[in-house]
Amino acid sequence: MRVLPNVKLNLGLRVLGRRSDGFHELETLFIPYDGWRDELEIVPAERFSIGIEGPSYRGWDPSEDLCARAWRLLHEETGIDTVSIHLVKNSPVGAGLGGGSADAAFALMALNDIFSLALGREELASYAARLGSDCAFFVYGSPMFATGRGEVLTPFDIDLSGYEIKVKIPERVAVNTREAYMALDARTAGSPADLREILALPVGQWRDRLVNDFESSVFAAHPEIAALKEQMYSDGAVYAAMSGSGSAVYGIFAV
């Protein structure tokens, strides 16, 4: 079975503080973005194997990739047989777009189909949440307001049909998520605005209201990311922001 995992963007991101389990409490709106898609092929095999290639592959251990972890999780939980996984990594790494999480979620869904497990979306999302904080979103593939550590999802009605979204990534800049959280913890985490109320406003009113809490610390460490955001506005974006903990920056343009 061959599937094409997409990536995501964050519309607003509030980090409300560290939880007792070590994760952070957050609020954000996840939306799917099709600007990049990985290529994931999974077929039954006599022994488990996984291979990774592609322009964004940076040589990490394939056995520790989230796709391999997705298979191991379902193998342990449901007893599914071994498979061969081949992943072509096209989506940017370390960009705040959730490409690895998407791969894991799509792997779970593909395995569910291959082995006729008949798992519903909520069950798949529950497995996905065990692999990563934003993995569950990709099971649904539609705008979701996320709370908790990103795994508590509520459908959110938002219409961006009158807009075009453009995404840019600074060359040779990758933001380490762990370091981004540590830098945020050293500052005052969390912005006071009500994210849902701001998202209900027209897109043209989001500027200076819809905030990504990571921007202040990440921009200080990587001014080239801040420059990309300003360039989006110079190019006519009605709203621009960094996605997740960076380094990708997107602009929303009226069409």
C-alpha positions as a printed NumPy array, in Angstrom:
array([[  0.   ,   0.   ,   0.   ],
       [  1.313,   3.445,  -0.953],
       [  0.191,   6.625,   0.844],
       [  1.303,  10.265,   0.671],
       [  1.557,  11.914,   4.112],
       [  1.07 ,  15.692,   4.061],
       [  2.24 ,  18.253,   6.622],
       [  0.475,  20.748,   8.906],
       [  0.542,  24.394,   9.882],
       [ -0.216,  25.991,  13.251],
       [ -2.604,  28.944,  13.277],
       [ -1.669,  30.507,  16.588],
       [  0.198,  28.656,  19.315],
       [ -0.071,  29.321,  23.032],
       [  2.194,  27.489,  25.47 ],
       [  0.488,  27.665,  28.843],
       [  3.205,  26.111,  30.983],
       [  4.939,  22.867,  31.879],
       [  2.828,  19.971,  33.133],
       [  3.637,  17.527,  35.918],
       [  4.399,  14.833,  33.297],
       [  7.11 ,  16.986,  31.723],
       [  5.086,  17.943,  28.657],
       [  3.707,  21.427,  28.042],
       [  0.078,  22.475,  28.045],
       [ -0.715,  24.234,  24.779],
       [ -3.443,  25.535,  22.505],
       [ -3.241,  25.755,  18.745],
       [ -5.222,  25.257,  15.575],
       [ -3.79 ,  22.585,  13.283],
       [ -4.653,  22.797,   9.602],
       [ -3.475,  20.409,   6.857],
       [ -1.08 ,  21.714,   4.226],
       [ -0.33 ,  19.902,   0.977],
       [  2.779,  21.824,  -0.045],
       [  4.931,  18.803,   0.768],
       [  4.087,  15.128,   0.793],
       [  6.27 ,  12.193,   1.766],
       [  5.942,   8.856,  -0.048],
       [  5.281,   5.875,   2.203],
       [  4.956,   2.304,   0.957],
       [  4.144,  -0.614,   3.267],
       [  3.818,  -4.225,   2.123],
       [  3.619,  -7.532,   4.032],
       [  6.986,  -9.281,   4.27 ],
       [  8.608, -12.325,   5.88 ],
       [ 10.707, -10.098,   8.139],
       [ 10.452,  -6.491,   9.245],
       [ 12.541,  -3.942,   7.39 ],
       [ 12.507,  -0.214,   6.823],
       [ 14.433,   1.959,   4.405],
       [ 14.455,   5.742,   4.112],
       [ 15.672,   7.984,   1.313],
       [ 14.783,  11.332,  -0.221],
       [ 15.957,  14.944,  -0.257],
       [ 15.103,  15.581,   3.397],
       [ 16.58 ,  12.378,   4.846],
       [ 19.421,  13.291,   7.191],
       [ 20.719,   9.844,   8.056],
       [ 18.866,   9.037,  11.27 ],
       [ 18.492,   5.391,  12.276],
       [ 15.551,   3.981,  10.26 ],
       [ 14.708,   1.556,  13.076],
       [ 13.958,   4.569,  15.309],
       [ 11.844,   6.379,  12.728],
       [  8.248,   6.992,  13.76 ],
       [  7.038,   4.687,  10.988],
       [  8.974,   1.799,  12.531],
       [  7.628,   2.738,  15.943],
       [  4.095,   2.78 ,  14.537],
       [  4.494,  -0.778,  13.267],
       [  6.022,  -1.953,  16.573],
       [  3.139,  -0.404,  18.515],
       [  0.464,  -2.181,  16.483],
       [  2.518,  -5.39 ,  16.386],
       [  2.672,  -5.423,  20.189],
       [ -0.952,  -4.379,  20.656],
       [ -2.695,  -6.363,  17.922],
       [ -0.199,  -9.003,  16.763],
       [  0.012,  -7.832,  13.14 ],
       [  2.598,  -9.571,  10.965],
       [  5.888,  -8.155,   9.736],
       [  6.078,  -5.654,   6.904],
       [  8.581,  -3.911,   4.693],
       [  8.449,  -0.1  ,   4.876],
       [  9.942,   2.266,   2.332],
       [  9.812,   6.011,   3.079],
       [ 10.8  ,   8.796,   0.702],
       [ 11.317,  11.866,   2.863],
       [ 10.329,  15.   ,   0.951],
       [  8.898,  17.154,   3.762],
       [ 11.361,  19.462,   5.548],
       [ 12.85 ,  18.266,   8.839],
       [ 13.06 ,  20.556,  11.867],
       [ 10.646,  23.044,  10.326],
       [  7.616,  22.828,  12.614],
       [  5.512,  21.147,   9.926],
       [  5.04 ,  17.765,  11.614],
       [  6.279,  15.636,   8.727],
       [  7.494,  12.822,  10.961],
       [  4.237,  12.779,  12.891],
       [  2.328,  12.611,   9.612],
       [  4.384,   9.622,   8.496],
       [  3.548,   7.808,  11.744],
       [ -0.172,   8.52 ,  11.505],
       [ -0.358,   7.478,   7.852],
       [  1.598,   4.318,   8.697],
       [ -0.98 ,   3.453,  11.369],
       [ -3.839,   4.016,   8.939],
       [ -2.147,   1.96 ,   6.225],
       [ -1.442,  -0.912,   8.619],
       [ -5.053,  -0.764,   9.762],
       [ -6.165,  -1.294,   6.161],
       [ -3.524,  -3.884,   5.217],
       [ -4.36 ,  -6.131,   8.156],
       [ -8.118,  -5.368,   8.27 ],
       [ -7.947,  -4.312,  11.913],
       [-11.188,  -2.291,  11.627],
       [ -9.865,   0.36 ,  13.996],
       [-11.986,   3.528,  13.986],
       [-10.569,   7.017,  13.809],
       [-10.709,   7.542,  17.565],
       [ -8.829,   4.295,  18.181],
       [ -6.22 ,   5.194,  15.569],
       [ -5.887,   8.687,  17.046],
       [ -5.335,   7.141,  20.482],
       [ -2.489,   5.008,  19.126],
       [ -1.087,   7.997,  17.247],
       [ -1.045,  10.139,  20.414],
       [  1.254,   7.561,  21.994],
       [  3.792,   8.199,  19.234],
       [  3.839,  12.001,  19.285],
       [  1.914,  15.014,  20.506],
       [  0.655,  16.095,  17.083],
       [  0.39 ,  12.643,  15.455],
       [ -3.317,  12.246,  16.182],
       [ -4.186,  15.31 ,  14.092],
       [ -3.092,  13.577,  10.9  ],
       [ -5.572,  10.759,  11.456],
       [ -8.373,  13.28 ,  10.924],
       [ -6.794,  15.463,   8.249],
       [ -9.09 ,  18.45 ,   8.814],
       [ -8.759,  21.623,  10.93 ],
       [ -8.57 ,  20.697,  14.613],
       [ -8.287,  22.881,  17.701],
       [ -5.687,  21.166,  19.879],
       [ -5.255,  21.342,  23.641],
       [ -3.444,  19.209,  26.193],
       [ -0.007,  18.481,  24.776],
       [ -1.556,  18.682,  21.303],
       [ -3.411,  15.373,  21.326],
       [ -6.812,  16.576,  22.592],
       [ -8.554,  17.532,  19.359],
       [-11.829,  19.285,  18.606],
       [-13.093,  19.941,  15.05 ],
       [-12.864,  23.635,  14.194],
       [-14.77 ,  25.332,  11.401],
       [-12.536,  27.736,   9.486],
       [-12.86 ,  28.869,   5.881],
       [ -9.672,  29.92 ,   4.097],
       [-11.031,  29.337,   0.605],
       [-10.496,  32.98 ,  -0.348],
       [ -6.801,  32.833,   0.51 ],
       [ -3.57 ,  31.301,  -0.693],
       [ -1.018,  30.028,   1.81 ],
       [  2.687,  30.243,   0.963],
       [  5.399,  28.628,   3.081],
       [  9.113,  29.441,   3.161],
       [ 11.932,  27.799,   5.068],
       [ 15.273,  29.504,   5.721],
       [ 18.239,  27.687,   4.22 ],
       [ 20.399,  25.65 ,   6.594],
       [ 18.268,  26.542,   9.624],
       [ 16.56 ,  23.825,  11.675],
       [ 15.054,  24.541,  15.081],
       [ 15.413,  21.87 ,  17.744],
       [ 11.98 ,  21.516,  19.39 ],
       [ 13.413,  20.599,  22.782],
       [ 15.7  ,  23.644,  22.758],
       [ 12.81 ,  25.855,  21.671],
       [ 10.755,  24.732,  24.67 ],
       [ 13.716,  25.257,  27.01 ],
       [ 14.185,  28.797,  25.704],
       [ 10.48 ,  29.47 ,  26.141],
       [ 10.527,  28.162,  29.707],
       [ 13.284,  30.648,  30.484],
       [ 10.906,  33.433,  29.513],
       [  7.285,  34.041,  30.459],
       [  5.379,  31.229,  28.753],
       [  1.938,  31.834,  27.38 ],
       [  0.093,  34.783,  25.904],
       [ -3.131,  36.039,  27.539],
       [ -5.317,  36.194,  24.421],
       [ -8.23 ,  33.819,  23.839],
       [ -7.147,  31.862,  20.785],
       [-10.621,  30.768,  19.71 ],
       [-11.945,  34.34 ,  19.818],
       [ -9.084,  35.586,  17.65 ],
       [ -9.512,  32.774,  15.118],
       [-13.175,  33.759,  14.805],
       [-12.123,  37.224,  13.573],
       [-11.58 ,  37.945,   9.869],
       [ -8.094,  36.878,   8.755],
       [ -7.2  ,  40.497,   8.089],
       [ -7.514,  41.212,  11.818],
       [ -5.176,  38.426,  12.97 ],
       [ -1.959,  40.426,  12.651],
       [ -0.567,  41.331,  16.107],
       [ -3.424,  39.341,  17.691],
       [ -2.888,  35.721,  16.656],
       [  0.422,  34.869,  18.299],
       [  2.867,  31.978,  18.234],
       [  4.513,  32.022,  21.672],
       [  7.687,  30.462,  20.292],
       [  8.425,  33.382,  17.999],
       [ 10.071,  35.68 ,  20.536],
       [ 12.71 ,  33.188,  21.66 ],
       [ 13.222,  31.506,  18.277],
       [ 13.493,  34.838,  16.446],
       [ 16.124,  35.985,  18.95 ],
       [ 18.218,  32.896,  18.198],
       [ 17.492,  32.836,  14.445],
       [ 16.886,  36.362,  13.103],
       [ 16.682,  34.987,   9.568],
       [ 13.352,  33.377,  10.501],
       [ 12.043,  36.741,  11.725],
       [ 13.208,  38.266,   8.445],
       [ 11.159,  35.698,   6.504],
       [  8.042,  36.712,   8.405],
       [  8.604,  40.366,   7.64 ],
       [  9.223,  39.489,   3.991],
       [  5.832,  37.771,   3.867],
       [  4.186,  40.998,   4.992],
       [  6.25 ,  43.013,   2.517],
       [  5.027,  40.676,  -0.218],
       [  1.4  ,  41.422,   0.692],
       [  0.409,  38.751,   3.213],
       [ -2.601,  39.66 ,   5.357],
       [ -1.191,  37.402,   8.073],
       [  2.16 ,  35.703,   8.592],
       [  3.604,  33.556,  11.355],
       [  6.046,  30.805,  12.192],
       [  4.603,  27.289,  12.27 ],
       [  5.103,  25.295,  15.45 ],
       [  8.544,  25.794,  16.943],
       [  9.945,  26.709,  13.508],
       [ 11.711,  27.15 ,  11.228],
       [  8.978,  27.314,   8.58 ],
       [  7.144,  30.612,   8.103],
       [  3.85 ,  30.891,   6.265],
       [  1.965,  33.813,   4.819],
       [ -1.762,  33.991,   4.088],
       [ -2.542,  36.017,   0.96 ],
       [ -5.911,  37.186,  -0.322],
       [ -6.762,  35.923,  -3.812]])
